[in-house]
């Protein structure tokens, strides 16, 4: 063997040894030993240590944890769907690790030369909370490799439904509560499975007013029914709970510098984390949606905002909205950390593209571009068709052409 062949052979042997050591290290969870399948299957989140009498009745606690484990069957479907939509949209399609998200995160972190984006799935979050808590917080390569190995093992040991149940009982939801059952009792005063008619009506009211600036007083009147409106403070508390449970998201207002003295409206728009939740809350059929194109238009807008948020998050940008005292509105403003911004109108009816373009140009003329900069783009997002640019420079963008 010549010198070049010897060097090549040495590199191959070194890579094989490194691969073998890494595989062994991961398979043994850092040489400390991984939990067995039986340990994975038998794990239950702690509700705190209790002192029991001889008959098994609780006398008190030695340690206190504000958590009440609930079976998945007690968690309403819309709450399950909301967490999956917010945390791990491909939960039912991967084996514990979403390699598509992992590749995207790796590329962006390498480009930034720092860790700016993770790729944790619901399964990996369960592993982190249940089996890696003793390692403490932080991001290290060794910890992530162990997390990946345990996530794969957990997927083999449990069903997707069992993993989701663990997640919904492990997650911290603020105010010292852990899991959706404890959070529901703390904030609603009842089990997550026992929502009142008023609370259900509030969900329906939010669904009917998705992608609008509806006030809490309007929702209170809408949810109250023939017995009169709900208390405004009660509605605001419910909205806060729905945000904390990641069922509803607010779209904040953009506050640019303007050339005129127009007064800006600061009220947010409210969206379900996925517009399908609004459809489910209304029990709307395709026939009903086609008969109410106004509602369908708001649902399409909410769908676009959801997609824009996903893509904007990858670019460290925010999705905002604009409305002033003169009635001028813009459905979506995407603003980056560097101050660059783009404005978009959303139209279900393509016959209104020219109207939307004129509105965007009128809005752009109001913005003080010396202080805010010129818009990076002005666009009208439509449900189908070809993308093209109008003579005015406004782009027409079908929703399936959106991307990061």
C-alpha contacts under 8 A as a table, 3 or more apart, distances in Angstrom:
res1	aa1	res2	aa2	distance
1	X	5	X	5.84
1	X	6	X	6.26
2	X	5	X	5.40
2	X	6	X	6.30
3	X	6	X	5.12
3	X	7	X	6.28
4	X	7	X	5.18
4	X	8	X	6.21
5	X	8	X	5.06
5	X	9	X	6.09
6	X	9	X	5.11
6	X	10	X	6.10
7	X	10	X	5.07
7	X	11	X	6.22
8	X	11	X	5.18
8	X	12	X	6.26
9	X	12	X	5.11
9	X	13	X	6.14
10	X	13	X	5.14
10	X	14	X	6.06
11	X	14	X	5.06
11	X	15	X	6.14
12	X	15	X	5.15
12	X	16	X	6.15
13	X	16	X	5.06
13	X	17	X	6.11
14	X	17	X	5.09
14	X	18	X	6.06
15	X	18	X	5.00
15	X	19	X	6.00
16	X	19	X	5.04
16	X	20	X	6.07
17	X	20	X	5.03
17	X	21	X	6.06
18	X	21	X	5.16
18	X	22	X	6.02
19	X	22	X	5.14
19	X	23	X	6.05
20	X	23	X	5.11
20	X	24	X	6.11
21	X	24	X	5.11
21	X	25	X	5.94
22	X	25	X	4.97
22	X	26	X	6.07
23	X	26	X	5.20
23	X	27	X	5.97
24	X	27	X	5.05
24	X	28	X	6.22
24	X	31	X	7.91
25	X	28	X	5.37
25	X	29	X	6.05
25	X	30	X	4.93
25	X	31	X	5.67
26	X	29	X	4.84
26	X	30	X	5.90
26	X	31	X	7.79
26	X	145	X	6.47
26	X	146	X	5.78
26	X	149	X	6.20
27	X	30	X	7.78
27	X	34	X	7.43
27	X	149	X	6.94
28	X	31	X	4.71
28	X	32	X	6.19
28	X	33	X	4.64
28	X	34	X	5.54
29	X	32	X	5.82
29	X	33	X	5.47
29	X	34	X	5.20
29	X	146	X	5.30
29	X	149	X	7.39
29	X	150	X	7.82
30	X	33	X	7.13
30	X	142	X	7.68
30	X	146	X	6.86
34	X	150	X	7.53
35	X	38	X	7.96
35	X	39	X	5.77
35	X	40	X	6.43
36	X	39	X	5.10
36	X	40	X	6.29
37	X	40	X	5.02
37	X	41	X	6.14
37	X	153	X	7.56
37	X	154	X	7.74
37	X	157	X	5.75
38	X	41	X	5.09
38	X	42	X	6.06
39	X	42	X	5.18
39	X	43	X	6.14
40	X	43	X	5.60
40	X	154	X	6.55
40	X	157	X	6.84
40	X	158	X	7.95
41	X	157	X	6.41
41	X	158	X	6.51
44	X	166	X	7.49
45	X	69	X	7.14
45	X	130	X	7.41
45	X	166	X	7.45
45	X	169	X	6.91
45	X	170	X	6.35
46	X	49	X	7.83
46	X	65	X	7.35
46	X	67	X	7.54
47	X	64	X	7.23
47	X	65	X	5.29
47	X	66	X	6.87
47	X	67	X	5.32
47	X	68	X	6.30
47	X	69	X	7.44
48	X	61	X	6.83
48	X	62	X	7.27
48	X	63	X	5.11
48	X	64	X	4.86
48	X	65	X	4.94
49	X	61	X	5.51
49	X	62	X	5.18
49	X	63	X	5.18
49	X	64	X	7.02
50	X	58	X	6.56
50	X	59	X	7.30
50	X	60	X	5.67
50	X	61	X	4.21
50	X	62	X	5.84
50	X	63	X	7.42
51	X	58	X	5.91
51	X	59	X	5.35
51	X	60	X	5.31
51	X	61	X	5.81
51	X	62	X	6.99
52	X	55	X	7.60
52	X	56	X	5.25
52	X	57	X	5.32
52	X	58	X	4.50
52	X	59	X	5.37
52	X	60	X	7.41
53	X	56	X	5.28
53	X	57	X	5.48
53	X	58	X	6.55
53	X	59	X	6.53
54	X	57	X	7.50
61	X	64	X	6.30
65	X	177	X	7.87
65	X	178	X	7.80
66	X	176	X	6.50
66	X	177	X	4.96
66	X	178	X	5.90
66	X	182	X	6.43
67	X	169	X	7.41
67	X	177	X	6.15
67	X	178	X	4.84
67	X	179	X	5.99
67	X	181	X	7.41
67	X	182	X	5.24
68	X	169	X	7.41
68	X	178	X	7.75
68	X	179	X	7.01
68	X	181	X	5.88
68	X	182	X	5.36
69	X	169	X	5.58
69	X	179	X	7.24
69	X	181	X	6.96
70	X	74	X	6.48
70	X	75	X	7.55
70	X	165	X	7.75
70	X	169	X	6.74
70	X	181	X	6.25
71	X	74	X	5.67
71	X	75	X	7.28
71	X	165	X	6.49
72	X	75	X	5.32
72	X	161	X	7.48
72	X	162	X	7.86
72	X	164	X	7.70
72	X	165	X	5.14
73	X	76	X	7.51
74	X	192	X	6.97
74	X	193	X	5.17
75	X	79	X	6.75
75	X	80	X	6.92
75	X	180	X	7.86
75	X	181	X	7.96
75	X	192	X	6.19
75	X	193	X	5.91
76	X	79	X	5.49
76	X	80	X	6.63
76	X	192	X	7.32
76	X	193	X	6.35
77	X	80	X	5.10
77	X	81	X	6.10
78	X	81	X	5.06
78	X	82	X	6.04
78	X	247	X	7.61
78	X	277	X	6.23
79	X	82	X	5.04
79	X	83	X	6.43
79	X	245	X	7.33
79	X	246	X	7.92
79	X	247	X	6.45
80	X	83	X	5.44
80	X	84	X	6.36
81	X	84	X	5.18
81	X	85	X	6.00
81	X	277	X	7.81
82	X	85	X	5.10
82	X	86	X	6.11
82	X	245	X	7.90
82	X	246	X	5.98
82	X	247	X	5.10
82	X	273	X	6.21
82	X	274	X	7.03
82	X	277	X	7.83
83	X	86	X	5.11
83	X	87	X	5.78
83	X	88	X	7.69
83	X	245	X	7.65
83	X	246	X	6.29
83	X	247	X	7.49
84	X	87	X	5.27
84	X	88	X	5.07
84	X	89	X	5.48
84	X	91	X	6.89
84	X	122	X	7.94
85	X	88	X	6.10
85	X	89	X	4.94
85	X	273	X	6.72
85	X	274	X	6.64
86	X	89	X	7.04
86	X	246	X	6.93
86	X	273	X	6.74
87	X	121	X	7.10
87	X	122	X	6.72
88	X	91	X	5.28
88	X	121	X	5.58
88	X	122	X	6.05
90	X	93	X	5.20
90	X	94	X	6.47
90	X	98	X	7.45
91	X	94	X	6.05
91	X	96	X	7.87
91	X	121	X	7.06
91	X	122	X	6.90
92	X	160	X	6.91
94	X	97	X	6.21
94	X	98	X	5.66
95	X	98	X	7.36
95	X	152	X	6.34
95	X	155	X	6.15
96	X	121	X	6.82
96	X	122	X	7.90
96	X	123	X	5.45
96	X	124	X	6.68
96	X	148	X	7.59
96	X	151	X	5.08
96	X	152	X	5.23
96	X	154	X	7.63
96	X	155	X	5.84
97	X	102	X	7.88
97	X	120	X	7.54
97	X	121	X	6.38
97	X	123	X	7.71
97	X	124	X	7.29
97	X	148	X	6.63
97	X	151	X	6.95
97	X	152	X	7.16
98	X	101	X	5.48
98	X	102	X	6.20
98	X	119	X	7.23
98	X	120	X	7.96
98	X	121	X	6.79
99	X	102	X	4.68
99	X	103	X	6.01
100	X	103	X	5.34
100	X	104	X	6.42
101	X	104	X	5.07
101	X	105	X	6.05
101	X	119	X	5.63
102	X	105	X	5.12
102	X	106	X	6.07
102	X	118	X	7.52
102	X	119	X	5.28
103	X	106	X	5.10
103	X	107	X	6.24
104	X	107	X	5.28
104	X	108	X	6.35
105	X	108	X	5.22
105	X	109	X	6.01
105	X	117	X	5.51
105	X	118	X	6.02
105	X	119	X	6.41
106	X	109	X	5.17
106	X	110	X	6.05
107	X	110	X	5.25
107	X	111	X	6.16
108	X	111	X	5.02
108	X	112	X	6.18
108	X	116	X	7.55
108	X	117	X	7.32
109	X	112	X	5.08
109	X	113	X	5.78
109	X	114	X	5.41
109	X	115	X	5.19
109	X	116	X	5.76
109	X	117	X	6.58
110	X	113	X	4.86
110	X	114	X	6.76
112	X	115	X	7.65
112	X	116	X	7.45
115	X	118	X	7.62
117	X	314	X	7.89
120	X	123	X	7.90
120	X	124	X	5.61
120	X	125	X	6.42
121	X	124	X	5.07
121	X	125	X	6.23
122	X	125	X	5.06
122	X	126	X	6.31
122	X	164	X	7.43
122	X	167	X	6.87
123	X	126	X	5.14
123	X	127	X	6.35
123	X	151	X	5.76
123	X	154	X	7.51
123	X	155	X	7.52
123	X	163	X	6.55
123	X	164	X	7.88
123	X	167	X	7.72
124	X	127	X	4.99
124	X	128	X	6.10
124	X	147	X	6.28
124	X	148	X	6.92
124	X	150	X	7.87
124	X	151	X	5.35
125	X	128	X	4.97
125	X	129	X	6.13
125	X	167	X	7.48
126	X	129	X	5.25
126	X	130	X	5.80
126	X	131	X	7.91
126	X	163	X	7.52
126	X	166	X	6.88
126	X	167	X	5.58
126	X	170	X	7.25
127	X	130	X	5.26
127	X	131	X	5.29
127	X	132	X	6.45
127	X	147	X	6.45
127	X	150	X	6.55
127	X	151	X	6.21
127	X	154	X	7.88
128	X	131	X	5.84
128	X	132	X	4.78
128	X	133	X	6.19
128	X	147	X	6.70
129	X	132	X	6.21
129	X	133	X	5.56
129	X	170	X	7.09
130	X	133	X	6.41
130	X	170	X	7.85
131	X	134	X	7.46
132	X	135	X	5.54
132	X	136	X	7.45
132	X	147	X	7.66
133	X	136	X	5.53
133	X	137	X	7.57
139	X	143	X	6.99
139	X	144	X	7.29
140	X	143	X	5.29
140	X	144	X	6.28
141	X	144	X	5.14
141	X	145	X	6.19
142	X	145	X	5.21
142	X	146	X	6.38
143	X	146	X	5.24
143	X	147	X	6.13
144	X	147	X	4.88
144	X	148	X	6.15
145	X	148	X	5.12
145	X	149	X	6.33
146	X	149	X	5.14
146	X	150	X	6.16
147	X	150	X	5.24
147	X	151	X	6.01
148	X	151	X	5.10
148	X	152	X	6.33
149	X	152	X	5.29
149	X	153	X	6.36
150	X	153	X	4.93
150	X	154	X	5.97
151	X	154	X	5.04
151	X	155	X	6.23
152	X	155	X	5.23
152	X	156	X	6.52
153	X	156	X	5.16
153	X	157	X	6.23
154	X	157	X	5.03
154	X	158	X	5.92
154	X	163	X	7.94
155	X	158	X	5.49
155	X	159	X	6.65
155	X	160	X	7.23
155	X	163	X	7.78
156	X	159	X	7.62
158	X	162	X	5.95
158	X	163	X	6.45
159	X	162	X	5.18
159	X	163	X	6.35
160	X	163	X	5.12
160	X	164	X	6.14
161	X	164	X	5.08
161	X	165	X	6.16
162	X	165	X	5.06
162	X	166	X	6.35
163	X	166	X	5.14
163	X	167	X	6.25
164	X	167	X	5.01
164	X	168	X	6.20
165	X	168	X	5.27
165	X	169	X	6.34
166	X	169	X	5.21
166	X	170	X	6.05
167	X	170	X	5.05
167	X	171	X	5.98
167	X	179	X	7.92
168	X	171	X	5.75
168	X	179	X	5.36
168	X	180	X	5.96
169	X	178	X	6.69
169	X	179	X	3.97
169	X	180	X	6.32
169	X	181	X	7.51
170	X	178	X	6.08
170	X	179	X	5.31
171	X	178	X	5.66
171	X	179	X	5.13
171	X	180	X	7.70
172	X	176	X	7.68
172	X	177	X	6.17
172	X	178	X	4.43
172	X	179	X	6.10
173	X	176	X	7.51
173	X	177	X	5.77
173	X	178	X	5.83
173	X	179	X	6.66
173	X	180	X	7.37
173	X	183	X	6.40
173	X	244	X	6.48
173	X	245	X	7.09
174	X	177	X	5.70
174	X	178	X	7.59
174	X	183	X	7.81
174	X	244	X	7.65
177	X	182	X	5.85
177	X	183	X	5.50
177	X	186	X	7.61
178	X	182	X	6.20
178	X	183	X	6.70
179	X	182	X	5.76
179	X	183	X	6.31
180	X	183	X	5.05
180	X	184	X	5.94
180	X	192	X	7.02
180	X	245	X	7.50
181	X	184	X	5.17
181	X	185	X	6.30
181	X	191	X	6.07
181	X	192	X	5.46
182	X	185	X	5.19
182	X	186	X	6.03
182	X	191	X	7.93
183	X	186	X	5.03
183	X	187	X	6.00
183	X	188	X	7.97
184	X	187	X	5.30
184	X	188	X	5.24
184	X	189	X	6.63
184	X	190	X	6.23
184	X	191	X	6.00
184	X	192	X	5.30
184	X	241	X	8.00
185	X	188	X	5.41
185	X	189	X	4.26
185	X	190	X	4.43
185	X	191	X	5.49
185	X	192	X	7.14
186	X	189	X	5.54
186	X	190	X	7.68
187	X	237	X	7.78
187	X	238	X	7.96
187	X	241	X	6.60
188	X	191	X	7.98
188	X	238	X	7.40
188	X	241	X	7.88
190	X	194	X	6.54
190	X	195	X	7.54
191	X	194	X	5.37
191	X	195	X	7.51
192	X	195	X	6.55
195	X	199	X	5.91
195	X	200	X	6.51
196	X	199	X	5.15
196	X	200	X	6.22
197	X	200	X	5.06
197	X	201	X	5.97
198	X	201	X	4.92
198	X	202	X	6.04
198	X	223	X	5.76
198	X	224	X	6.41
198	X	230	X	7.73
199	X	202	X	4.92
199	X	203	X	6.42
199	X	223	X	7.66
199	X	238	X	7.71
200	X	203	X	5.14
200	X	204	X	6.39
201	X	204	X	4.88
201	X	205	X	5.96
201	X	222	X	7.70
201	X	223	X	4.87
201	X	224	X	7.75
202	X	205	X	4.82
202	X	206	X	6.13
202	X	219	X	6.70
202	X	220	X	7.60
202	X	222	X	7.51
202	X	223	X	5.05
202	X	235	X	7.80
203	X	206	X	5.10
203	X	207	X	6.18
203	X	278	X	7.89
203	X	281	X	6.44
204	X	207	X	4.85
204	X	208	X	6.16
204	X	223	X	7.96
204	X	278	X	7.16
204	X	281	X	5.25
204	X	282	X	5.66
205	X	208	X	5.09
205	X	209	X	6.20
205	X	219	X	6.02
205	X	222	X	6.16
205	X	223	X	6.32
206	X	209	X	5.06
206	X	210	X	5.71
206	X	219	X	7.24
206	X	270	X	7.66
206	X	271	X	7.92
206	X	278	X	7.49
207	X	210	X	5.15
207	X	272	X	7.56
207	X	277	X	7.70
207	X	278	X	4.29
207	X	279	X	7.07
207	X	281	X	6.53
207	X	282	X	6.68
208	X	278	X	7.41
208	X	282	X	7.50
208	X	295	X	7.14
209	X	212	X	5.68
209	X	214	X	6.46
209	X	270	X	7.96
210	X	269	X	7.73
210	X	270	X	5.93
210	X	271	X	5.28
210	X	272	X	7.14
210	X	278	X	7.49
210	X	298	X	6.40
210	X	299	X	6.85
210	X	302	X	7.01
211	X	269	X	5.52
211	X	270	X	5.56
211	X	271	X	5.52
211	X	298	X	5.81
211	X	299	X	7.36
211	X	301	X	6.76
211	X	302	X	5.71
212	X	269	X	5.15
212	X	270	X	6.43
212	X	298	X	7.84
213	X	267	X	6.36
213	X	268	X	6.14
213	X	269	X	4.79
213	X	270	X	7.04
214	X	218	X	6.47
214	X	219	X	7.19
214	X	269	X	7.43
214	X	270	X	7.95
215	X	218	X	5.28
215	X	219	X	6.53
216	X	219	X	5.04
216	X	220	X	6.03
216	X	232	X	6.23
216	X	235	X	6.40
216	X	236	X	6.52
217	X	220	X	4.94
217	X	221	X	6.28
217	X	232	X	5.75
218	X	221	X	5.21
218	X	222	X	6.07
219	X	222	X	4.92
219	X	223	X	5.97
219	X	235	X	7.32
220	X	223	X	5.30
220	X	224	X	6.01
220	X	229	X	5.11
220	X	230	X	4.69
220	X	231	X	6.45
220	X	232	X	5.96
220	X	235	X	6.09
221	X	224	X	5.23
221	X	225	X	7.03
221	X	228	X	6.83
221	X	229	X	4.08
221	X	230	X	6.36
222	X	225	X	6.38
222	X	229	X	6.99
223	X	229	X	6.61
223	X	230	X	6.64
224	X	227	X	6.12
224	X	228	X	5.10
224	X	229	X	3.98
224	X	230	X	4.98
225	X	228	X	5.81
225	X	229	X	6.66
230	X	234	X	6.91
230	X	235	X	6.90
231	X	234	X	5.17
231	X	235	X	6.46
232	X	235	X	5.15
232	X	236	X	6.30
233	X	236	X	5.04
233	X	237	X	6.17
234	X	237	X	5.10
234	X	238	X	6.20
235	X	238	X	5.00
235	X	239	X	6.14
236	X	239	X	5.03
236	X	240	X	6.19
237	X	240	X	5.06
237	X	241	X	6.27
238	X	241	X	5.02
238	X	242	X	6.19
239	X	242	X	5.05
239	X	243	X	6.22
239	X	248	X	7.70
240	X	243	X	5.16
240	X	244	X	6.26
241	X	244	X	5.03
241	X	245	X	6.06
242	X	245	X	5.02
242	X	246	X	6.09
242	X	247	X	5.19
242	X	248	X	5.54
243	X	246	X	4.89
243	X	247	X	5.88
243	X	248	X	4.90
243	X	249	X	5.88
244	X	247	X	7.67
245	X	248	X	7.85
246	X	249	X	6.92
246	X	273	X	6.93
247	X	272	X	5.78
247	X	273	X	5.74
248	X	270	X	6.79
248	X	271	X	5.65
248	X	272	X	4.34
248	X	273	X	5.52
249	X	270	X	5.90
249	X	271	X	5.32
249	X	272	X	6.01
249	X	273	X	5.97
250	X	268	X	5.84
250	X	269	X	5.65
250	X	270	X	4.62
250	X	271	X	6.22
251	X	268	X	5.28
251	X	269	X	4.97
251	X	270	X	6.14
251	X	271	X	7.37
251	X	319	X	6.93
251	X	320	X	5.61
251	X	321	X	6.68
252	X	266	X	7.49
252	X	267	X	7.20
252	X	268	X	4.58
252	X	269	X	6.71
252	X	319	X	7.82
252	X	320	X	5.21
252	X	321	X	6.35
253	X	265	X	7.33
253	X	266	X	5.35
253	X	267	X	6.59
253	X	268	X	5.71
253	X	320	X	5.46
253	X	321	X	4.89
253	X	322	X	5.54
253	X	323	X	7.59
254	X	266	X	7.87
254	X	320	X	5.54
254	X	321	X	5.60
254	X	322	X	5.48
254	X	333	X	7.24
255	X	264	X	7.16
255	X	322	X	7.62
256	X	367	X	6.73
256	X	368	X	7.74
256	X	372	X	6.85
257	X	367	X	6.09
257	X	368	X	5.43
257	X	371	X	6.73
257	X	372	X	6.63
258	X	261	X	7.08
258	X	262	X	7.63
258	X	366	X	5.61
258	X	367	X	4.52
258	X	368	X	4.83
259	X	366	X	5.62
259	X	367	X	5.99
259	X	368	X	5.15
260	X	366	X	6.78
262	X	324	X	6.49
262	X	325	X	6.26
262	X	326	X	7.24
263	X	324	X	5.75
263	X	325	X	5.32
264	X	322	X	7.82
264	X	323	X	6.20
264	X	324	X	4.29
264	X	325	X	6.06
265	X	322	X	7.57
265	X	323	X	5.53
265	X	324	X	5.33
265	X	325	X	6.72
266	X	323	X	7.91
268	X	321	X	7.85
269	X	321	X	7.81
271	X	274	X	7.72
271	X	275	X	7.43
271	X	302	X	6.25
272	X	275	X	5.68
272	X	277	X	6.47
272	X	278	X	6.60
272	X	302	X	7.78
273	X	277	X	7.79
273	X	306	X	6.92
274	X	277	X	5.81
274	X	278	X	7.68
274	X	302	X	7.82
274	X	303	X	7.03
274	X	306	X	6.83
275	X	278	X	5.23
275	X	279	X	6.62
275	X	299	X	6.06
275	X	302	X	6.11
275	X	303	X	5.89
276	X	279	X	4.97
276	X	280	X	6.13
277	X	280	X	5.00
277	X	281	X	6.05
278	X	281	X	5.06
278	X	282	X	6.24
278	X	299	X	7.95
279	X	282	X	5.24
279	X	283	X	5.90
279	X	284	X	5.40
280	X	283	X	4.80
280	X	284	X	6.62
281	X	284	X	7.90
284	X	288	X	5.92
284	X	289	X	6.46
285	X	288	X	5.15
285	X	289	X	6.31
286	X	289	X	5.13
286	X	290	X	6.15
287	X	290	X	5.22
287	X	291	X	6.25
288	X	291	X	5.04
288	X	292	X	6.37
289	X	292	X	5.11
289	X	293	X	6.50
289	X	295	X	7.03
289	X	296	X	5.76
290	X	293	X	5.82
290	X	296	X	7.17
292	X	295	X	5.60
292	X	296	X	6.35
293	X	296	X	4.76
293	X	297	X	5.88
294	X	297	X	5.12
294	X	298	X	6.56
295	X	298	X	5.18
295	X	299	X	6.26
296	X	299	X	5.02
296	X	300	X	6.13
297	X	300	X	5.07
297	X	301	X	6.23
297	X	347	X	7.15
297	X	348	X	5.47
298	X	301	X	4.99
298	X	302	X	6.21
299	X	302	X	4.99
299	X	303	X	6.18
300	X	303	X	4.96
300	X	304	X	6.28
300	X	346	X	7.95
300	X	348	X	6.77
300	X	383	X	7.93
301	X	304	X	5.12
301	X	305	X	6.23
301	X	331	X	7.85
301	X	346	X	5.80
301	X	347	X	7.46
301	X	348	X	7.96
302	X	305	X	5.04
302	X	306	X	6.18
303	X	306	X	5.14
303	X	307	X	6.42
304	X	307	X	5.15
304	X	308	X	6.08
304	X	346	X	7.51
304	X	381	X	7.93
304	X	399	X	7.07
305	X	308	X	5.01
305	X	309	X	6.06
305	X	319	X	7.54
305	X	332	X	7.22
306	X	309	X	5.19
306	X	310	X	6.47
307	X	310	X	5.16
307	X	311	X	6.42
307	X	402	X	7.92
308	X	311	X	5.22
308	X	312	X	5.79
308	X	319	X	7.00
308	X	402	X	7.81
309	X	312	X	4.97
309	X	313	X	5.88
309	X	318	X	7.15
309	X	319	X	6.03
310	X	313	X	5.40
310	X	314	X	6.79
311	X	314	X	5.39
311	X	315	X	6.85
311	X	403	X	6.17
311	X	404	X	4.73
312	X	315	X	5.12
312	X	316	X	6.20
312	X	317	X	4.82
312	X	318	X	6.14
312	X	319	X	6.98
312	X	334	X	7.21
312	X	404	X	6.93
313	X	316	X	5.02
313	X	317	X	5.66
313	X	318	X	6.98
314	X	317	X	7.57
314	X	404	X	7.01
315	X	336	X	7.44
315	X	404	X	7.24
316	X	336	X	6.33
316	X	337	X	6.56
317	X	334	X	6.52
317	X	335	X	5.44
317	X	336	X	4.16
317	X	337	X	6.13
318	X	333	X	7.94
318	X	334	X	5.60
318	X	335	X	5.37
318	X	336	X	6.45
319	X	332	X	6.23
319	X	333	X	5.60
319	X	334	X	4.62
319	X	335	X	6.63
320	X	332	X	5.58
320	X	333	X	4.86
320	X	334	X	6.25
320	X	335	X	7.59
321	X	329	X	7.74
321	X	330	X	5.92
321	X	331	X	5.42
321	X	332	X	4.76
321	X	333	X	5.41
322	X	328	X	7.86
322	X	329	X	5.39
322	X	330	X	5.07
322	X	331	X	6.86
322	X	332	X	7.38
322	X	333	X	7.36
323	X	327	X	6.54
323	X	328	X	5.62
323	X	329	X	4.35
323	X	330	X	6.61
324	X	327	X	5.65
324	X	328	X	5.65
324	X	329	X	6.80
325	X	328	X	7.47
328	X	359	X	7.55
328	X	363	X	7.29
329	X	359	X	7.99
330	X	333	X	7.27
330	X	343	X	7.08
330	X	344	X	6.68
330	X	345	X	5.90
330	X	359	X	7.91
330	X	360	X	7.13
330	X	363	X	7.78
331	X	343	X	7.90
331	X	344	X	6.18
331	X	345	X	5.10
331	X	346	X	6.42
332	X	343	X	5.85
332	X	344	X	5.13
332	X	345	X	6.48
333	X	341	X	6.75
333	X	342	X	5.70
333	X	343	X	4.54
333	X	344	X	6.35
334	X	341	X	5.50
334	X	342	X	5.32
334	X	343	X	6.47
335	X	339	X	6.19
335	X	340	X	5.78
335	X	341	X	4.34
335	X	342	X	6.69
336	X	339	X	5.37
336	X	340	X	5.46
336	X	341	X	6.37
337	X	340	X	7.48
339	X	372	X	7.16
339	X	373	X	7.89
340	X	372	X	7.80
340	X	373	X	6.98
340	X	374	X	7.96
340	X	375	X	7.05
340	X	376	X	6.57
341	X	374	X	7.91
341	X	375	X	5.46
341	X	376	X	5.76
341	X	377	X	7.54
342	X	375	X	5.17
342	X	376	X	5.15
342	X	377	X	4.76
342	X	378	X	5.89
343	X	360	X	7.23
343	X	375	X	7.25
343	X	377	X	6.49
343	X	378	X	5.05
343	X	379	X	6.49
344	X	360	X	7.44
344	X	378	X	5.84
344	X	379	X	4.77
344	X	380	X	5.51
344	X	381	X	6.87
345	X	356	X	6.20
345	X	357	X	7.86
345	X	360	X	7.31
345	X	379	X	6.49
345	X	380	X	4.79
345	X	381	X	6.21
346	X	380	X	5.71
346	X	381	X	4.81
346	X	382	X	6.28
347	X	350	X	6.43
347	X	352	X	6.86
347	X	353	X	6.97
347	X	356	X	7.67
347	X	380	X	6.96
347	X	381	X	6.25
347	X	382	X	5.41
347	X	383	X	7.71
348	X	382	X	5.86
348	X	383	X	6.11
349	X	352	X	5.79
349	X	353	X	7.64
349	X	382	X	7.56
350	X	353	X	5.38
350	X	382	X	6.55
351	X	354	X	7.47
352	X	355	X	5.20
352	X	356	X	6.23
353	X	356	X	5.09
353	X	357	X	6.13
353	X	380	X	6.63
353	X	396	X	7.69
354	X	357	X	5.01
354	X	358	X	6.22
355	X	358	X	5.25
355	X	359	X	6.34
356	X	359	X	5.05
356	X	360	X	6.29
356	X	380	X	6.69
357	X	360	X	5.10
357	X	361	X	6.26
357	X	379	X	7.40
357	X	380	X	6.76
357	X	394	X	6.20
358	X	361	X	5.15
358	X	362	X	6.11
359	X	362	X	5.08
359	X	363	X	6.14
360	X	363	X	5.02
360	X	364	X	6.09
360	X	378	X	6.77
360	X	379	X	7.92
361	X	364	X	5.03
361	X	365	X	6.17
361	X	378	X	7.99
362	X	365	X	5.15
362	X	366	X	6.62
363	X	366	X	5.18
363	X	367	X	6.75
364	X	367	X	5.36
364	X	375	X	7.43
365	X	368	X	7.86
367	X	372	X	7.29
368	X	371	X	5.73
368	X	372	X	6.07
368	X	373	X	7.55
369	X	372	X	4.77
369	X	373	X	4.27
369	X	374	X	5.24
370	X	373	X	5.66
370	X	374	X	7.90
375	X	378	X	6.88
377	X	394	X	7.51
377	X	395	X	7.76
378	X	393	X	7.67
378	X	394	X	5.16
378	X	395	X	6.28
379	X	394	X	5.30
379	X	395	X	4.48
379	X	396	X	5.67
379	X	397	X	6.69
380	X	394	X	7.35
380	X	395	X	6.25
380	X	396	X	4.88
380	X	397	X	6.00
381	X	396	X	6.06
381	X	397	X	4.74
381	X	398	X	5.59
381	X	399	X	6.10
382	X	385	X	7.77
382	X	396	X	7.19
382	X	397	X	6.07
382	X	398	X	4.75
382	X	399	X	5.96
383	X	398	X	5.46
383	X	399	X	5.47
383	X	400	X	7.80
384	X	398	X	4.97
384	X	399	X	6.67
384	X	400	X	7.42
385	X	398	X	6.00
386	X	396	X	7.99
386	X	397	X	7.37
386	X	398	X	6.54
387	X	395	X	7.35
387	X	396	X	5.35
387	X	397	X	4.85
387	X	398	X	6.04
387	X	401	X	7.76
388	X	395	X	5.90
388	X	396	X	5.37
388	X	397	X	7.06
389	X	392	X	7.91
389	X	393	X	5.91
389	X	394	X	5.79
389	X	395	X	4.30
389	X	396	X	5.99
390	X	393	X	5.35
390	X	394	X	5.43
390	X	395	X	6.13
390	X	396	X	7.39
391	X	394	X	7.45
397	X	401	X	6.52
397	X	402	X	7.47
398	X	401	X	5.53
398	X	402	X	7.33
399	X	402	X	5.56
